Amino acid sequence: MYSICIPTYNRAEKLKNCLIKIDRYANKNVSVIVRDNCSTDHTDLVLRDYQKKTKRKVEIIRTNENEGIDLNIQNIALRVKTKWFLYFSDDDDFEDDFFEFVEKELPSWDKDFINLVYFNYSEWNLEKNQQFTERQIKFFKDQVFSPGFKIISLVAEMLPLISCLLIRTNPYQFFITKIPIKIKTTGVGFVWALLQSLKESNSLFISKPYIRWNNTDPERGFCWKNTAVTGLYDIIKEICPQELKFFLKNTLNNQIIPRSRNVGRKGNFSQKIDFFLFTISYYYSFLDYWYKVFPRLFCPKIFYQLYYQLRDKLKFR
């Protein structure tokens, strides 16, 4: 069997809806672990009420201070005692037949040496029941990747979205305890542990969009702080450098360009400055690799010439 892990912070009503639906559709033997990262809203009341009403096994952990989402994700995984666990975001939804599908297929996935199952998702405003995209990843067949980290060629920078991942517990827990200090400071250490666990195993991409991703919360951009972007770059460069081009290309298409349009039209002054710094950090960090993979495609030739002249002068000094 498997467990369900939900790291949460200040999304009481969304968490409540998620838990209600889990109770309705998941097997009664599936346990739920919720780790509340020192919420300041009424999350505590929601969890107490749920614990009283549900018949399934529930473990609730409350932190005394906000540890950040990376540590919240890592630490909740260390509480799992089942062979597999599902990572859920606290504000997302899923199709009614999602758990039925998982429980039917899990025995075969277990035999195929799969450590990660990544479910495609559609993008929604769940409060308004408004659908933005029917299929976020435009790939129309299930596919096994070996070694497992090659799934980046499809999901790239969307891998940190925990909406939702089915993970084999033991290898992931092992690598969580081995995260290097330099990676811990980036805010994406859980991605390092996940990719490490896929180096000698398989991953599976499920093309049907079982997950309904609620893309209306401004905090969903947690993975796109400057340190996280460069951290992801370092992680992929270390573990699977051949997949870097997919990360860079998808980050540009799915983060840089959409955010520039949104900030340009609706953003206030501080948001424009923040996005400017984000973009500068992105290009500065990856310029060498951009030039090798996409020469002269995204920046004028003279920009590269000036950059390399300046770099050579600095090295000379």
Helices and strands as residue ranges (DSSP letters): E 2-8, H 12-25, E 31-36, H 43-53, E 58-62, H 69-77, E 84-87, E 93-94, H 98-111, E 114-125, E 130-133, E 143-145, G 148-151, H 152-155, G 156-158, E 165-168, H 169-176, H 181-184, H 189-197, E 202-214, G 218-224, H 226-239, G 241-243, H 244-251, I 252-256, H 257-266, H 269-293, H 301-316
